[in-house]
């Protein structure tokens, strides 16, 4: 929002302006709560996500767009990676059959989100929040003081950590099943040849090896990486594959992996889709991403911290976040003692 926001107290402050924080802020506003969204503006996993999901999983997005306007939902045809062109017989053709999928284009979503938040009455501050105090300030009702790096101080009765890899920095005592890995993609300089995608628009991994590696994170003795090969159009960009580096330590402050080494691993894995991708022009980008070792996102009240909530660690965020945001928003409204929502009024 333009200018300095009022200091509060706000009903809810959401820390994090990506997919999770943005949709949760909209859901909280729909519950009739006063909401402020605090966004540090860092590169987030949302911007590099494929945004793909099954067609049935897109139903909440249809509802979101009916309420808030276009948010980037698209309908695509995709085929599975891993069906070699020289494979013979019926299996080759069956494995290359296009499948209908839904996609939320991340650039379109992030471009539309500010207007949707403004229309819903959500205040937005583009500034980093300092680590939270151990307990809320004693008042009636208790409020959390939120110190911004620019020096301002805000207050909120409820605070939700939805800042992805930044959540543990804000509250170090979060559940240890929440971890941080690194993910990198190749933004191609030009669209890939049609022959690499034929007969579909997109190519998606047969199975996501990243999920299997994350499930074994606690058992690892050294960092390990995997490549999930794919070709996905995301707005005006073509994203090729994803390389994931999982460390046995959950420390989000660990140094970022060497970009050149990660890009080399990614290109090696992409060669299975087409040898041309090993040397294709493009720009490698990597970001920290959160996940939970048991594949269950970390959603709900933070123990021993009244009024503090967490909303992160999603495995398939574009498919999972819309429903989870509605549920958590309803729970938070009940915690504030408010009755009803905008939809009931």
SETOR-494763 format. One record per residue: residue number from 1; residue in three letters; x, y, z of N, C-alpha, C in turn. Coordinates in steps of 0.2 Angstrom, whole numbers, plus 5000, padded with zeros to 4 digits. Each point is the difference from the previous one (the first is absolute). Example, Ala and Ser with C-alpha at 12.3 -4.5 7.8 and 13.67 -1.06 7.14 Angstrom:
2
    nr   rest    n_x    n_y    n_z   ca_x   ca_y   ca_z    c_x    c_y    c_z
     1    ALA   5066   4972   5039   4996   5006   5000   5004   5006   5000
     2    SER   4998   5005   4996   5004   5006   5001   4996   5005   5003
//
This chain:
345
    nr   rest    n_x    n_y    n_z   ca_x   ca_y   ca_z    c_x    c_y    c_z
     1    UNK   5004   4994   5000   4996   5006   5000   5004   5006   5000
     2    UNK   4998   5006   4998   5004   5006   4999   5000   5003   5007
     3    UNK   5006   5003   5002   5000   5003   5006   5002   4995   5006
     4    UNK   5000   5003   5006   5001   4996   5006   4994   4997   5002
     5    UNK   4999   4993   5002   4994   4998   5003   4999   5002   5007
     6    UNK   4994   4999   5002   4999   5002   5007   5003   4994   5004
     7    UNK   5003   5002   5006   5004   4995   5004   4995   4994   5003
     8    UNK   4994   5001   5000   4996   4995   5003   4997   5002   5006
     9    UNK   4997   4994   5004   5001   4993   4998   4996   4998   4995
    10    UNK   5003   4996   4995   4996   4996   4995   4998   4994   5003
    11    UNK   4994   4997   4997   4998   4994   5002   5005   4994   4998
    12    UNK   5003   5001   4994   5005   4995   4998   5005   5003   4996
    13    UNK   5006   4998   5001   5006   5002   4996   5003   4993   4997
    14    UNK   5000   5000   4993   5003   4995   4997   5007   5002   4997
    15    UNK   5005   4996   5002   5007   5001   4998   5002   4995   4994
    16    UNK   5000   5003   4994   5002   4997   4994   4995   5001   4995
    17    UNK   5003   5002   4994   4995   5002   4995   5000   4996   4994
    18    UNK   5002   4994   5000   5000   4995   4995   4993   4997   4999
    19    UNK   4999   4994   4997   4994   4996   4999   4997   4999   5007
    20    UNK   5003   4997   5005   4997   4999   5006   4998   5006   5004
    21    UNK   5004   5005   5001   4998   5006   5003   4994   5004   4997
    22    UNK   5001   5000   4993   4995   5004   4996   4993   4997   5001
    23    UNK   4999   4994   4998   4994   4996   5001   4997   5000   5007
    24    UNK   5004   4999   5005   4998   5001   5007   4997   5007   5001
    25    UNK   5004   5005   4998   4997   5007   5002   4994   5001   4997
    26    UNK   4998   4997   4993   4994   5001   4997   4995   4996   5004
    27    UNK   5001   4994   5003   4996   4996   5003   4998   5003   5007
    28    UNK   5005   5003   5003   4999   5004   5007   4995   5006   4999
    29    UNK   5001   5004   4994   4996   5005   4999   4993   4998   4999
    30    UNK   4999   4995   4996   4994   4997   4999   4996   4998   5006
    31    UNK   5004   4999   5006   4997   4998   5006   4998   5007   5004
    32    UNK   5001   5006   4997   4998   5006   5003   5005   5003   5005
    33    UNK   5006   4997   5000   5006   5002   5004   5004   5006   4997
    34    UNK   5003   5004   5004   5004   5005   4997   5007   4997   5000
    35    UNK   5003   5000   4994   5006   4997   4998   5005   5004   4997
    36    UNK   5007   4999   5002   5005   5003   4997   5005   4995   4998
    37    UNK   5003   5001   4994   5005   4995   4997   5006   5003   5000
    38    UNK   5005   4997   5003   5007   5002   5000   5005   4996   4995
    39    UNK   5002   5003   4995   5004   4997   4995   5007   5003   4999
    40    UNK   5005   4996   5001   5007   5002   5000   5002   5001   4992
    41    UNK   4996   4997   4996   5002   5001   4993   5005   4996   4997
    42    UNK   5002   4994   5004   5006   4996   4998   4997   4995   4994
    43    UNK   5005   4998   4997   4998   4995   4995   4997   4994   5003
    44    UNK   4995   4998   4998   4996   4994   5003   4999   4994   4996
    45    UNK   4999   4994   5003   4999   4994   4996   4993   5001   4995
    46    UNK   4996   5004   5002   4994   5001   4996   5001   5002   4993
    47    UNK   5005   5005   4999   5002   5002   4994   5002   4995   4995
    48    UNK   5004   4995   5003   5003   4995   4996   4996   4993   4999
    49    UNK   4994   5000   5003   4996   4994   5000   4997   4999   4994
    50    UNK   4999   4993   4998   4996   4998   4994   4993   5002   5001
    51    UNK   4997   5000   5006   4993   5002   5001   4995   4995   4997
    52    UNK   5003   4993   4999   4995   4995   4997   4996   4996   5006
    53    UNK   4995   4998   4998   4995   4996   5004   4996   4996   4996
    54    UNK   4996   4995   5002   4995   4996   4997   4994   5005   4999
    55    UNK   4996   4998   4995   4994   5004   4998   4996   5001   5006
    56    UNK   4998   4994   5004   4995   5001   5006   5003   5004   5005
    57    UNK   5007   5000   5001   5003   5004   5005   5000   5008   4999
    58    UNK   4998   5002   4994   4999   5007   4998   4994   5003   5002
    59    UNK   4995   4996   5002   4993   5003   5002   5001   5006   5005
    60    UNK   5004   5000   5005   5000   5005   5004   5003   5007   4997
    61    UNK   5004   4999   4995   5003   5005   4996   4994   5003   4996
    62    UNK   4995   4996   4997   4995   5003   4997   4996   5004   5004
    63    UNK   4998   4998   5006   4997   5004   5005   5003   5006   5002
    64    UNK   5007   5000   5001   5004   5006   5001   4999   5005   4995
    65    UNK   5001   4998   4994   4999   5005   4994   4993   5003   4999
    66    UNK   4995   4996   5002   4993   5003   5000   5000   5005   5005
    67    UNK   5003   5000   5006   5000   5005   5005   5005   5006   4999
    68    UNK   5006   4998   4998   5005   5005   5000   5002   5002   4993
    69    UNK   4998   4997   4995   5002   5002   4993   5005   4995   4998
    70    UNK   5003   5001   4993   5005   4995   4998   5006   5000   5004
    71    UNK   5002   4994   5001   5006   4998   5004   5005   4996   4997
    72    UNK   4999   4999   4993   5005   4996   4996   4999   4993   4999
    73    UNK   4993   4998   5001   4999   4993   4999   4999   4999   4992
    74    UNK   5003   4994   4998   5000   4998   4993   4999   4992   5000
    75    UNK   4998   4998   4994   4999   4993   4999   5005   4998   4994
    76    UNK   5003   4994   5002   5006   4998   4995   4999   4993   4999
    77    UNK   5004   4998   4995   5001   4993   4998   5007   4998   5002
    78    UNK   5002   4995   5003   5006   4998   5002   5001   4992   4999
    79    UNK   5007   4999   4999   5002   4993   5000   5005   4998   5005
    80    UNK   5001   4994   5001   5005   4998   5005   5007   5000   4997
    81    UNK   5005   5002   5004   5007   4999   4997   5002   4993   5001
    82    UNK   5005   4998   4996   5003   4993   5001   4997   4995   4995
    83    UNK   4997   5002   4995   4998   4995   4994   5005   5001   4994
    84    UNK   5005   4997   5000   5005   5001   4994   4997   4999   4993
    85    UNK   5002   5005   4996   4997   5000   4993   5002   4993   4996
    86    UNK   5005   4997   5002   5002   4993   4997   4997   4994   5003
    87    UNK   4996   5001   5005   4996   4995   5003   4995   4997   4996
    88    UNK   4999   4994   4999   4996   4996   4995   4993   4998   5004
    89    UNK   4995   4999   4995   4994   4997   5003   4995   5005   5003
    90    UNK   4995   4997   5002   4994   5004   5003   5002   5004   5006
    91    UNK   5005   4997   5004   5002   5004   5006   5002   5007   4999
    92    UNK   5004   5001   4994   5003   5006   4998   4994   5005   4999
    93    UNK   4995   4998   4997   4994   5004   4998   4996   5002   5006
    94    UNK   4999   4995   5004   4996   5001   5006   5003   5005   5005
    95    UNK   5007   4999   5001   5003   5005   5004   5001   5007   4998
    96    UNK   4999   5001   4993   5000   5007   4998   4993   5003   4999
    97    UNK   4995   4996   5002   4993   5003   4999   5000   5006   5004
    98    UNK   4997   5006   4997   4999   5006   5004   4995   4999   5005
    99    UNK   5001   5003   5006   4995   5000   5006   4998   5007   5001
   100    UNK   4993   5001   5002   4998   5007   5002   5003   5002   5007
   101    UNK   5002   5006   5000   5003   5002   5007   4998   5007   5001
   102    UNK   5000   5003   5006   4998   5007   5001   5007   5003   5002
   103    UNK   5001   5006   4999   5006   5004   5002   4998   5007   5002
   104    UNK   5003   5002   5005   5000   5007   5002   5007   5003   4998
   105    UNK   5000   5005   4995   5006   5003   4998   5002   5004   5006
   106    UNK   5006   4999   5003   5002   5004   5005   5001   5007   4999
   107    UNK   5003   5002   4994   5001   5007   4998   4993   5004   5000
   108    UNK   4995   4997   4997   4993   5003   5000   4997   5000   5007
   109    UNK   5001   4995   5004   4998   5000   5007   5003   5006   5004
   110    UNK   5006   5000   5000   5004   5005   5003   4998   5007   4998
   111    UNK   4999   5001   4993   4998   5007   4998   4993   5002   5002
   112    UNK   4995   4995   5000   4993   5001   5002   4999   5001   5008
   113    UNK   5005   4997   5004   4999   5000   5007   4999   5007   5003
   114    UNK   5004   5005   4999   5000   5006   5003   4993   5003   4999
   115    UNK   4997   5000   4994   4993   5003   4999   4995   4996   5004
   116    UNK   5001   4993   5000   4995   4996   5004   5000   5002   5007
   117    UNK   5006   5001   5003   5001   5001   5007   4997   5007   5002
   118    UNK   5001   5005   4995   4998   5007   5001   4992   5000   5000
   119    UNK   4997   4996   4996   4993   5000   4999   4997   4996   5006
   120    UNK   5004   4996   5003   4997   4996   5006   5001   5004   5006
   121    UNK   5004   5006   5000   5001   5004   5006   5006   4998   5004
   122    UNK   5004   4996   4997   5006   4998   5003   5006   5005   4999
   123    UNK   5003   5003   5006   5005   5004   5000   5007   4996   4998
   124    UNK   5004   5003   4996   5006   4997   4998   5006   5004   5002
   125    UNK   5005   4998   5003   5006   5003   5002   5006   4996   4997
   126    UNK   5004   5004   4996   5006   4996   4996   5006   5001   5005
   127    UNK   5000   4997   5005   5006   5001   5005   5001   4993   5004
   128    UNK   5006   4999   5002   5002   4994   5003   4998   5001   5008
   129    UNK   4998   4994   5003   4999   5000   5007   5005   4997   5004
   130    UNK   5002   5003   5005   5005   4998   5005   4998   4994   5003
   131    UNK   5004   4995   5003   4998   4994   5004   4995   5003   5005
   132    UNK   4995   4995   5002   4995   5002   5004   5003   4999   5008
   133    UNK   4996   5004   5004   5002   4999   5007   4997   4993   5003
   134    UNK   5002   4998   5006   4999   4994   5002   4992   4999   5002
   135    UNK   4997   5005   5002   4993   5000   5001   4997   5006   4998
   136    UNK   4993   5000   4999   4997   5007   4998   5000   5005   5006
   137    UNK   4999   5006   4998   4999   5005   5005   4994   4999   5005
   138    UNK   5001   5001   5006   4994   5000   5005   4996   5006   4999
   139    UNK   4994   4998   4998   4995   5006   4999   4993   4996   5000
   140    UNK   4995   5004   4998   4993   4997   5000   4997   5002   4993
   141    UNK   5000   4995   4996   5003   4993   5000   5007   5001   4998
   142    UNK   5004   4994   5002   5007   5000   4998   5002   5002   4993
   143    UNK   5005   5003   4999   5002   5002   4993   5007   4998   4998
   144    UNK   5002   4998   4994   5007   4999   4998   5003   5007   4998
   145    UNK   5005   5002   5002   5004   5006   4997   5004   4997   4994
   146    UNK   4999   5003   4995   5004   4999   4994   5005   5005   4998
   147    UNK   5006   4999   5001   5005   5005   4998   5003   4999   4993
   148    UNK   4999   5006   4996   5002   5000   4993   5007   5002   5000
   149    UNK   5004   4998   4994   5007   5002   5000   5000   5008   4999
   150    UNK   4995   5003   4997   5001   5007   4999   4998   5004   5006
   151    UNK   4999   4997   5006   4999   5003   5006   4993   5000   5003
   152    UNK   4995   4999   4995   4993   5001   5003   4998   4994   5004
   153    UNK   4995   5001   5004   4998   4995   5005   4992   4999   4999
   154    UNK   4998   4994   4998   4993   4998   4999   4998   4995   5005
   155    UNK   4993   5000   5001   4997   4995   5005   4995   4996   4997
   156    UNK   4999   4994   5002   4995   4995   4997   4998   4995   5006
   157    UNK   4994   4999   5000   4997   4995   5005   5002   4993   4998
   158    UNK   5000   4999   4994   5003   4993   4997   5005   5001   4995
   159    UNK   5005   4996   5000   5005   5000   4995   5001   4994   4996
   160    UNK   5000   5000   4994   5001   4993   4996   5007   5001   4996
   161    UNK   5004   4995   5001   5007   4999   4997   4998   4996   4993
   162    UNK   5001   5004   4995   4999   4997   4993   5005   5002   4996
   163    UNK   5006   5000   5002   5006   5003   4997   5005   4995   4997
   164    UNK   4997   4993   4999   5004   4995   4998   5007   4999   5003
   165    UNK   5005   5000   4997   5007   4999   5003   5002   5005   5005
   166    UNK   4996   5006   5001   5001   5005   5005   4997   4999   5006
   167    UNK   4995   4995   5000   4996   4999   5007   5005   4998   5006
   168    UNK   5005   4996   4999   5003   4998   5006   5005   5005   5002
   169    UNK   5002   5005   4996   5004   5006   5002   4995   5004   5005
   170    UNK   4994   5000   4998   4995   5004   5004   4998   4997   5007
   171    UNK   5000   4993   5000   4998   4996   5006   5005   4994   5000
   172    UNK   5006   5000   5002   5004   4994   5000   4997   4993   5003
   173    UNK   4995   5001   5004   4998   4994   5004   4994   4996   4996
   174    UNK   5000   5001   4993   4995   4997   4996   5001   4992   5000
   175    UNK   4995   4996   4999   5001   4993   4999   5006   4998   4996
   176    UNK   5004   4995   5002   5006   4999   4996   4999   4996   4994
   177    UNK   4993   4997   4999   4999   4997   4994   4999   5005   4994
   178    UNK   5000   5006   5002   5001   5006   4995   5007   5001   4998
   179    UNK   5001   4999   4993   5007   5001   4998   5001   5004   4994
   180    UNK   5006   5002   4998   5001   5004   4994   5005   4996   4995
   181    UNK   4998   5000   4994   5004   4997   4995   5001   5006   4995
   182    UNK   5004   4998   4994   5001   5005   4995   4998   4997   4994
   183    UNK   4996   5004   4996   4997   4998   4993   5003   5005   4995
   184    UNK   5002   4997   4994   5002   5004   4995   4997   4998   4993
   185    UNK   4998   5005   4996   4997   4999   4993   5004   5004   4995
   186    UNK   4999   4997   4994   5003   5004   4994   4995   5004   4996
   187    UNK   5001   5006   5000   4995   5004   4996   5003   5000   4993
   188    UNK   4997   4997   4995   5002   5000   4993   5000   5006   4997
   189    UNK   5005   5001   4996   5000   5007   4996   4995   5000   4994
   190    UNK   4998   4994   4998   4994   5000   4995   4996   4994   5001
   191    UNK   4994   4999   4997   4996   4994   5001   5004   4994   4998
   192    UNK   4999   4995   5003   5003   4993   4998   4997   4998   4994
   193    UNK   5003   4996   4996   4997   4997   4993   4994   4996   5002
   194    UNK   4995   5001   4995   4994   4996   5001   5001   4992   5001
   195    UNK   5006   4998   4996   5001   4993   5000   5002   4997   5008
   196    UNK   5002   5005   5004   5002   4998   5007   4994   4999   5004
   197    UNK   4994   5003   4998   4994   5000   5004   4994   4996   4997
   198    UNK   5001   4998   4993   4995   4997   4996   4998   4993   5004
   199    UNK   4993   4999   5000   4995   5004   4997   4996   5005   5004
   200    UNK   5003   5002   5006   4997   5004   5005   5003   5007   5000
   201    UNK   4997   5004   5004   5003   5007   5001   5005   5000   5005
   202    UNK   5000   4996   5005   5005   5000   5006   5002   4993   5001
   203    UNK   5006   4999   5003   5003   4994   5002   5001   5000   5008
   204    UNK   4997   4995   5003   5000   5000   5008   5004   4994   5002
   205    UNK   5003   5000   5006   5004   4994   5002   4995   4994   5001
   206    UNK   5003   4994   4998   4996   4994   5001   4998   4999   5008
   207    UNK   5005   5001   5004   4999   5000   5007   5005   5006   5003
   208    UNK   4998   5003   5005   5005   5005   5003   5004   4997   5005
   209    UNK   5007   4999   4997   5005   4997   5005   5001   5005   5006
   210    UNK   4999   5006   4999   5001   5005   5006   4996   4998   5006
   211    UNK   4994   4998   4999   4996   4998   5005   5003   4994   5004
   212    UNK   5003   4995   4996   5003   4994   5003   5006   5002   5004
   213    UNK   5004   5005   4998   5006   5002   5003   4998   5004   5006
   214    UNK   4995   5004   5000   4998   5004   5006   4998   4995   5006
   215    UNK   4996   4995   4998   4998   4995   5005   5006   4997   5003
   216    UNK   5005   4999   4997   5006   4997   5003   5005   5005   5003
   217    UNK   4998   5006   5001   5005   5005   5002   5003   4999   5007
   218    UNK   4996   4997   5004   5003   4999   5007   5005   4994   5000
   219    UNK   5000   4996   4995   5004   4994   5000   5007   5002   4996
   220    UNK   5000   5006   4997   5006   5001   4996   5006   5002   5004
   221    UNK   5006   4998   4998   5006   5002   5003   5004   5005   4997
   222    UNK   4998   5002   4994   5003   5005   4996   4995   5003   4995
   223    UNK   5001   5006   4997   4995   5003   4995   4999   4995   4994
   224    UNK   4994   5000   4998   4999   4996   4994   4996   5004   4995
   225    UNK   5000   4999   4993   4996   5004   4996   4997   4995   4995
   226    UNK   4994   5002   4997   4997   4997   4995   4997   5005   4994
   227    UNK   4999   4997   4994   4997   5004   4995   4994   4997   4998
   228    UNK   4994   5004   5000   4994   4999   4997   4999   5003   4993
   229    UNK   5000   4996   4995   5000   5003   4993   4993   5002   4998
   230    UNK   5000   5006   4997   4993   5002   4998   5001   5007   4995
   231    UNK   4995   5001   4996   5000   5007   4996   4993   5003   5001
   232    UNK   5000   5006   5003   4994   5003   5002   5000   5007   4998
   233    UNK   4995   5002   4997   4999   5007   4998   4997   5004   5006
   234    UNK   5003   5005   5003   4997   5004   5006   5000   5007   4998
   235    UNK   4994   5002   4997   5000   5007   4998   5004   5001   4993
   236    UNK   5004   5005   5000   5005   5000   4994   5006   4997   5001
   237    UNK   5001   4996   5005   5006   4996   5001   4999   4992   4999
   238    UNK   5005   4997   4998   5000   4993   4999   5005   4998   5006
   239    UNK   4998   4995   5004   5004   4998   5006   5002   4992   4998
   240    UNK   5006   4999   5001   5003   4993   4998   5002   4997   5007
   241    UNK   4996   4994   5002   5003   4996   5005   5000   5004   5007
   242    UNK   5002   4996   5005   5001   5002   5006   5006   4996   5004
   243    UNK   5005   5003   5002   5005   4997   5004   4999   5001   5007
   244    UNK   5000   4995   5005   4998   5001   5007   5006   4998   5004
   245    UNK   5003   5004   5004   5005   4998   5005   4997   5000   5007
   246    UNK   5001   4994   5003   4997   4999   5007   5006   4998   5004
   247    UNK   5000   5004   5006   5005   4999   5005   4997   4997   5006
   248    UNK   5005   4996   5003   4997   4996   5006   4999   5005   5006
   249    UNK   5003   5006   5000   4999   5005   5005   4994   5005   4998
   250    UNK   4995   5001   5005   4994   5004   4998   5002   5008   5000
   251    UNK   5006   5002   5001   5002   5007   5001   4999   5004   4994
   252    UNK   4995   5005   5000   4998   5004   4994   5006   5005   4999
   253    UNK   5004   5001   5004   5006   5005   4999   5006   4997   4997
   254    UNK   4999   4994   4998   5006   4997   4997   5001   5003   4993
   255    UNK   5007   5000   4998   5002   5004   4994   4996   4997   4994
   256    UNK   4999   5004   4995   4997   4998   4994   5005   4995   4996
   257    UNK   4997   4995   4997   5005   4996   4996   5003   5004   4994
   258    UNK   5005   4998   4997   5004   5003   4995   4995   5000   4993
   259    UNK   4998   5006   4998   4996   5000   4994   5002   4996   4994
   260    UNK   5007   5001   4998   5002   4996   4994   5000   4993   5001
   261    UNK   5002   4997   5006   4999   4993   5001   4993   4997   5000
   262    UNK   4995   5004   5003   4993   4998   4999   4998   5000   4993
   263    UNK   5002   5005   4996   4997   5001   4993   5003   4994   4996
   264    UNK   5006   4998   5002   5003   4994   4996   4996   4994   5001
   265    UNK   4999   4999   5007   4996   4994   5002   4993   5000   4996
   266    UNK   4997   5006   5000   4993   5001   4997   5001   4998   4992
   267    UNK   5004   5003   4997   5001   4999   4993   5001   4993   4998
   268    UNK   5004   4996   5004   5002   4993   5000   4993   4996   5000
   269    UNK   4996   5002   5005   4994   4996   5001   4995   5002   4994
   270    UNK   5000   5006   4997   4995   5002   4995   5002   4996   4993
   271    UNK   5006   4998   5000   5002   4997   4993   4996   4994   4999
   272    UNK   4997   4997   5005   4995   4994   4998   4994   5002   4996
   273    UNK   4998   5007   5001   4995   5002   4996   5002   5002   4993
   274    UNK   5006   5002   4999   5003   5002   4993   5007   5002   5001
   275    UNK   5005   4998   4996   5007   5001   5001   5001   5008   4999
   276    UNK   4995   5003   4996   5001   5007   4999   4999   5004   5007
   277    UNK   4997   4998   5005   4999   5003   5006   5006   5001   5004
   278    UNK   5005   4996   4999   5006   5000   5003   5004   5006   4999
   279    UNK   4999   5003   4994   5004   5006   4998   4995   5006   4998
   280    UNK   4994   4999   5001   4995   5005   4998   5001   5007   5004
   281    UNK   4999   5005   4997   5001   5007   5003   4995   5001   5005
   282    UNK   5002   5003   5006   4995   5001   5005   5003   5003   5006
   283    UNK   4996   5001   5005   5002   5004   5006   4998   4995   5006
   284    UNK   5005   4998   5004   4999   4996   5006   4998   5004   5006
   285    UNK   4995   4998   5004   4998   5004   5006   4998   4995   5005
   286    UNK   5002   5001   5006   4999   4996   5006   4997   5003   5006
   287    UNK   4996   4997   5004   4997   5003   5006   5000   4995   5005
   288    UNK   5000   5002   5007   4998   4995   5005   4993   4999   5000
   289    UNK   4998   4994   5002   4993   4998   5000   4999   4996   5007
   290    UNK   4994   5000   5003   4999   4996   5006   4996   4994   4998
   291    UNK   5001   4995   5004   4996   4994   5000   5000   4997   5007
   292    UNK   4995   4995   5001   5000   4996   5006   5002   4993   4998
   293    UNK   5004   4997   5005   5002   4993   4998   4995   4995   5000
   294    UNK   4994   5001   5003   4994   4995   4999   4995   5002   4995
   295    UNK   5002   5005   4996   4996   5003   4994   4993   5003   5003
   296    UNK   5000   5001   5006   4994   5004   5003   5002   5007   5001
   297    UNK   4997   5005   4997   5002   5007   5001   4999   5002   5008
   298    UNK   5004   5005   5002   5000   5002   5006   4995   5006   5001
   299    UNK   4994   4998   5002   4994   5005   5000   4997   5000   5007
   300    UNK   4999   5005   5003   4996   5001   5006   5003   5004   5006
   301    UNK   4998   4999   5006   5003   5004   5005   5007   4998   5002
   302    UNK   5004   5005   5002   5007   4998   5002   4999   4999   5008
   303    UNK   5003   4994   5002   5000   4999   5007   5003   5005   5005
   304    UNK   4997   5001   5005   5003   5005   5005   5001   5007   4998
   305    UNK   4996   5002   4995   5000   5007   4997   4993   5002   4999
   306    UNK   4996   5002   5004   4993   5002   4999   5000   5006   4995
   307    UNK   4995   4998   4995   4999   5005   4994   5005   4999   4995
   308    UNK   5005   4995   5000   5005   4999   4994   4998   4994   4997
   309    UNK   5000   5001   4993   4998   4994   4996   5005   4999   4994
   310    UNK   5000   4994   4997   5005   4999   4995   4996   4997   4994
   311    UNK   5003   5002   4994   4996   4997   4994   5006   5000   4994
   312    UNK   5003   4994   5000   5006   4999   4995   5001   4992   5000
   313    UNK   5005   4999   4996   5002   4993   4999   4996   4996   4995
   314    UNK   4997   5003   4995   4995   4996   4996   5004   4996   4995
   315    UNK   4998   4994   4998   5003   4996   4995   4998   5002   4993
   316    UNK   4993   5001   4999   4997   5002   4994   4996   5006   5001
   317    UNK   5004   5005   5001   4997   5006   5003   4994   5003   4996
   318    UNK   5000   5000   4993   4995   5003   4996   4993   4996   5001
   319    UNK   5001   4993   5001   4994   4996   5001   4998   5000   5007
   320    UNK   5004   5001   5005   4998   4999   5007   4999   5007   5003
   321    UNK   5003   5005   4999   4999   5007   5003   4993   5002   5000
   322    UNK   4996   5001   4995   4994   5003   5000   4995   4997   5005
   323    UNK   4999   4993   5001   4996   4997   5005   5003   5001   5007
   324    UNK   5006   4999   5001   5003   5001   5006   5000   5007   5003
   325    UNK   5000   5005   4995   4999   5007   5002   4993   5002   5003
   326    UNK   4995   4997   4996   4993   5001   5003   4999   4997   5007
   327    UNK   5003   4994   5001   4999   4996   5006   5004   5004   5006
   328    UNK   5006   5002   4999   5004   5004   5005   4997   5007   5001
   329    UNK   4997   5003   4995   4997   5007   5001   4994   4999   5004
   330    UNK   4996   4995   4999   4994   4999   5005   5002   4998   5007
   331    UNK   5005   4996   5001   5003   4999   5007   5002   5006   5003
   332    UNK   5004   5004   4996   5002   5007   5003   4995   5004   5002
   333    UNK   4995   5001   4996   4994   5004   5001   4997   4998   5007
   334    UNK   4999   4993   5001   4997   4998   5006   5004   5001   5006
   335    UNK   5007   5000   4999   5005   5002   5005   4999   5007   5002
   336    UNK   4998   5005   4996   4999   5007   5001   4994   5001   5004
   337    UNK   4995   4996   4999   4994   5001   5003   4995   5003   4996
   338    UNK   5002   5001   4993   4995   5003   4996   4995   4995   4997
   339    UNK   4994   5002   4998   4995   4995   4998   4998   5002   4993
   340    UNK   4999   4994   4996   4998   5001   4993   5006   5003   4996
   341    UNK   4999   5001   4993   5005   5002   4995   4996   5004   4995
   342    UNK   5004   5003   4996   4997   5004   4995   4994   4996   4996
   343    UNK   5002   4994   4999   4995   4996   4996   4994   4999   5003
   344    UNK   5000   5001   5007   4994   4999   5004   4996   5006   5001
   345    UNK   5003   5006   4998   4997   5006   5002   4996   5003   4994
//
